[in-house]
Amino acid sequence: MKYSRSLLRLVLIFTLVLGVGSCKEKKMNNNPIHTNKSAAEFLGNPEYRAISYGGYRTLTREDQPSLSQIKEDLKILSAIGIKVVRTYNLQLDQATNILKAIRDLKSEEAGFEMYVMLGAWIDCQGAWTQSQPNHDIEDLENNTSEIAKAIALANQYPDIVKIIAVGNEAMVHWATSYFVKPAVILKWVSYLQTQKAKGNLPESLWITSSDNFASWGGGGPEYHNEDLKKLIATVDYISLHTYPFHDTHYNNNFWLVPQQEFSGTENEIIEKAMQRALHYAIDQYQSVKRYTTSLGIDKPIHIGETGWATTSWGLYGANGSNAADQYKQALYYKLMRQWSAKNNISCFFFEAFDEHWKDPGNKNGSENHFGLFTLDGHAKYALWSLVEQGIFKGLTRDGNPIKKTFQGDLTLLMKEVFTPKHVLTQSEK
């Protein structure tokens, strides 16, 4: 009986959302200085760079970034050419405030243009609890609430919300705290597509799920099933994650320096390693493309996440794979941007600013250091040239002007850069 009341309440939420927010495609701004592109128009367009954005400043997400802080961040991102930002959940105020901030900036600044890939978080029953998560059953109350909020915001901000992503790494099996079966993602993607068809969502809104390459069929056969095939056929495009950085530890064959490269300089060895990292990511992209082609399905595939951390005292630092530093991040960022632009693939680089809530008990944990900017707004090495060009003039983060990390001293930076480990020769084994 208790479950039935809960379910009834969720149905009422949807009734209210669809009744109040129902809309055909609307143009929110009649001001001709603002463009209004659809996902179909900007995904794959190299002029519309994309990035993942959180904006959290402290060790907990309970401290939500203010509207003024978000606007400050978005101005910085706009200055480096970002026109699409990705969010992850609707349980907190952050995503809603990002939409408010973008609308304010569009009214305040002629020509300001930014769109949002809005994430709806999907959990299994018992997710994030000490009890065993049940991956066969979804958390119906949470998931229904997330989808309802996504629908409401897509209708409230049709000029900004251009994509809804159902779940983040919600199907990959190593997400042991919360993953669900593809049937759950398929259910909600199908629901959103139906709402589009009924006119309850903007017609041009694209629906996807953002997940690890393996979850999209590029991994082992344990991921291949009928529900995944139906999901691939139902989404408007595939949003794929690839992380060579993590696999410098977990699957490091591509990362270890081959014997024929031992004689190179340190910089040459590192640059060749980053080329291998790029091709590792490309191979994962192509593995999903091959799988979808084998199904007779032709869907656009874009990169929903990839990135490179700059600090680690753990698996990826000087005591691990030697992967984490600003020099390697800069190389990976440049290589991924070049490759994706050349091939008309959108790449949501992870991420905009460092966020220390992700590993609050470990200051130097790699998850805290994926940003292109530090927490206090210093531009990491990947963006030093933009600082030199003066594009950040007048911009600040929490009162801090945008300056280079390491005081702009490359010699200081390189002291924290280590070469990847080499493949052991027979005599060394």
N, C-alpha and C positions, 0 to 999 in steps of 0.2 A: 504494500500500500504506500509506504514511504517513497519507494522508487517511482511509482506511478505519478505521485504529486510532483516530484522533481521533474519528470519527463514532461508533464503538462505545463509546468512553469517555463521550460525551455521552448516548448511549442509556442507559448504566448509571446516569448521574447522575439521569435522569428516573425510572428504575426504583426507585432508592433513595428519591427524593423522594416518589413516589406510594405506595410501599410503607409508608414510615414515617409520612408526613404525611397519608395519606388520611383523610378525615373527612366525615361528614354535618354539618349545621349543629349547632354546639355553643354552649352558653351557658357562658362561662368564669367568670363571677362570679354566684354565687347570692345575693349581697348585694343586697337590693331597693333600696338607695339609689342603685344605678348603673343607668342606662338602657342599652339596647343596640339602637340603631336601625340599620336597613339604609339603603343608599344611596337606595333608592326612597323612603324616608321623609324623609331629611334634604336631599336635593338639591332645590333650589327652595323650601326652608323658610327664610324670612328670619331666623329665630332661630338658624340654624346657619351662621354666617359662615365663609368659607373663605379660605385664604391659602397661598401658596407659601413653603416654609421650608427654609433650608439650615443656618444656624447657624455657618458657617465664620468664624473670627476673623482669620486671617492671610492671607498672599499665596499660599498653596498649600493644596490640598485634602489634601496629605500630613499636614497638621496637623489631625487629626480633632477636632471638638468632643467633650469628655468627656461622660459620662452626666450628671454634675452640672450642666454648662453647658447641656445640652439641657433638663434639667428646669427650670432657671432661666428659659430662654427660653419654654418652654411655659406656665409660670405667668404670664408677662407677656402672652402671646397669649391665654390664657384670660381674663385680666382685661379685655381689650378685646372679648370676645365671640366669639373664634375657637373653633370646635368641630371644624373639619376642616382638616388640613394636607396639603399635597401634597409628595411627594418625587419624585426624578427617575431615580435609578439604583441598582443593587445591587452595583456593582463595589467599593464601599468600605463601611466599617462604619456610616456615618452613618444610613442608613435603619433598619437593625436596631437601632441604639441609640435612635432616636426611639421605636420600638415598645416597647423595654424601659423607656424613660423614662415613656411614657404608662401602661404597666402599673403601674409603681411608684407614680405619682401617683394612680392609681385606688385603689390599696390604702392610700395614705397620707392621702388627702383625701376625705372624704365628698362625693359628688355630682360629683367631677371627671369631665368627659365630653369626650373628644376622639377623633376618628376619622382614618384616614389613607387618602389616595389614593396608592397605591404605584406608583411609576414603574419600568418595566423598559426600560432603554435599548436602542435598536435601531440597529445600524450596517450600512453596506454593506461589502463586501469592500474592504480597503485604506483604510478610513476613517482620517482624522487622520494620514495619512502623507504624506511628500513625493512618493511615487508617486501616479499618477492613481487616485483612488477609482473602483471599478467599481460604478456605481449599478444595474446589472442583476443583481448577485449579492449576497446578504447575507453578513455575517460570521457564519457558522453557529455557530462555537464561542462567540463572545461572546453572541450572541442566545439560543442554547440555554441557556447558563449563567444569563443574566438571567431567563428565563422559569422555569427550574427553581427559582431562589432565590425568585422571587415566589410560586410555588406553595407552597413550604415555609413562607414567612412568613405567607401567608394562612391556612394551616392551623394554624400555631402561635399566631397572634393573630387568631382569627376575630371576636373582640369589638371589634377595633380596625381591622384592614384591611377596608375595605368596598368598595374600588374598586381594580382593577389597570388601569393605563394602559400600553398597549403602544406604546412609542416617544414621544419628545417632539420635535415639529416634524421628524419623521422622513420625511415625504413631500414637504415643500415644497421646490421646486427651488432656492431660494436658499441652502438648507443644503448648500452644495457639498462640504463636508468629509465628509458621511456619509449623505445622504438615500438612501432606498430606494424602490422602486416599491410601489404599494398592495397588490400581490399578496403581498409579504412580511408586511405588517401583517395582512392578511386571514388568512394562514396561521396566525399565532400567536394572533390573536383567536379564530379557529375552534377551534384546539387547546384554548384555555382554556375556551371554551364547551362543548366536548366533555367536558372533565374535570369541569365542573360537572354535566353530565347524567349522568355515571358515578358521581357521588357523591365524587369525589376533590377537590372544592373545595366550600366552603359554597354552598348553593343560592342564597342572597340576594346573593352577591358580584356586583357589576356590572363588566363588562369594556368598556373603551373604548380609544381612542387619542387623544392630545392634540396637536392640530396647528393650524397656521395656517388661517384661514377659507378661503383659496384652495384648500388641499388637500382641504377638505371639499366642493368643488364650487362655492364662492362666487366663485371667480376666473374665469380664462379657460378656454376649451374644452380647452386642453392638459391640464387636470386631469381631464377627464371621460372615464371609461372603465368597462368592465364590472367590473373588479376593485374600483373605488371604489364602484360601485353595490352590489356584494355585501358590501363592508365596512360600508357604511351600514346595510344590512339585518341585519348580524350583530352589531354592537355593541349594548350595552344603552342607550347614549346617546352623543351627540356632544359631545366636549370641544373647544371652539373657542377659538383665540387671536385677539385683535385688539389692535393697537398703533397708535392714532392718534399717539402720541408719536413713533415712528420716522418716520411719514409726514409729520410737520411738515418733514422734509427730503426724503424720497423721493417724496412725492406731495402737495405742499403746497397744492393749490388750496383745500382747505377751511380752511387755516390762515391764509392771507393775509387781512388785514383789508379787507373790501370798502369801496369809496369812500364809501358812505352812512354808514359808522360812523366816519369820520375825526374827527368833531367830538366824540366822546365823551371822557369822562375816561379816564385810564389804567386804572383799575379796571374801568370799564364795558367798555372794549375787550377786556381780558383775560377778563372773565367771559363775554362773548359768544363769544370764541374757544374757551373751554372748553365752552360749549354746543355749538358746531360740532364739537368733538372728540368729545363724547358722541354726537351724531347720526351722525358718521362711523363710530363703533364699532357703533351700532345698525344702520346700513345694511349693514355687513359681516355682522352676525348675521342680518339678514333675508335677505341674499343666499344664505346657506346654507339657511335655512328654505325659500326659494323653490325651490332646487334639489332638496331632499329631497322637497318636495311634488310637484314635476314628475315624480319617480320613483314616486309613489304610496306613499311611505314616510313614516310618522308616527313620528318618534323624538324623545325629549326632547333639547333642545340647551341646554347650559350653557357658561359661559365658563371655560375651563381656565386662561387667563392673560390679564391685561391690567394695565397699570401705567404709572407716570409717574416718570421720573428727576428728581432734584433738583439735580444738578450735571453740567455738561459744559463742557469747554474746547474741544470739537470741533464736530460737526455741529449740536448742539442748544442751544448756549450763546450767549453774547453775540456770538460771531463766526459764528454759524450762524442757526438758526431762532428763537432766543430762547424756547425751550420749557422748558428745564430750570430749575426752581426749586421751592422748597417751597410757595409760594403756589399755583402752578398744580397741583402734585400734590394739594394739599388739596382744591381745587375738583373735580378729576377723581375723586378718591376718593369725595367726597361724592355727586357726580352719578351715578357708576356704582353705588354702594351703593343709592341711592334708586331708580334705574331698575330694577335687577335685583331688588330686594326687591318693588317694586310689581308686577313681571311674573313673580314666582315663578321666577326664574332664579338659580341659584347662580353666584357670581363668585369665582374663586380669584385674589385680588388679588396681583400680583407687586410686591414681596415683603415679607416680614416685617422683616428686618434687612439693612442694607447688607452686601455681601460683596465684599471687595477682591481676591480671587483671580481674578476674572473678567477683569480687565484690569490685571495686576500691575505692568506697566511704565508705567502711565498713571494716576497717583493720582486725577486728575479726570476719568477716562473715565466716560461715562454709565452703563455696565454695572455699575459699582461702587456706584451710588447710587440704586437703585430701592427701597430699604427705606423702611418707615414709621418705622423707628428707625435711628439711626446705629450705626456699629460699636461705639461705647462705650455704647450704650443710651439715648442722648438721644432723646426723642420729637420727631419733626418736626411741623411746623405742623398737619398733618391731625389730630394727636392732642393738641394743646395743651389743649383743653377737658377732656379726660379727666385730664390731669395736675392741672388746677384742681379737678376733682371728687374727687381723692384716691384714685383707683382703684389707683394703683401704690404705695400706702403699704406699706412693708416689702419691696418687690420691688427686686431689683438685677440688673444684668448685669455679671459679672466684678467685683463689688464696687462698681460705680457705681450710685447711686440713679437712678431714672428722672426726669430733669428735662427741661425744654423746651430746644430748640435756641435759639441766639441769646440766651441768658439770658432768654427770654420777651419780648424786646423786638421788637415788630412793626416798628418804625421801622428797626431794623438789618436785619431780614429783607428788607424791601421795597427796600433799597438794592441787593439782588442780583436784583431782579425787573425784567424788561424786557418791553415790549409786543411782540407779533408785528409783523412787517413788513407794510406796507400794499401793496395792489395798485397797481401803477404806472398812473398816468393817461396818456392819450395824449401830453400835453405832457412827461411825465417819461420816456417811452420813447425 
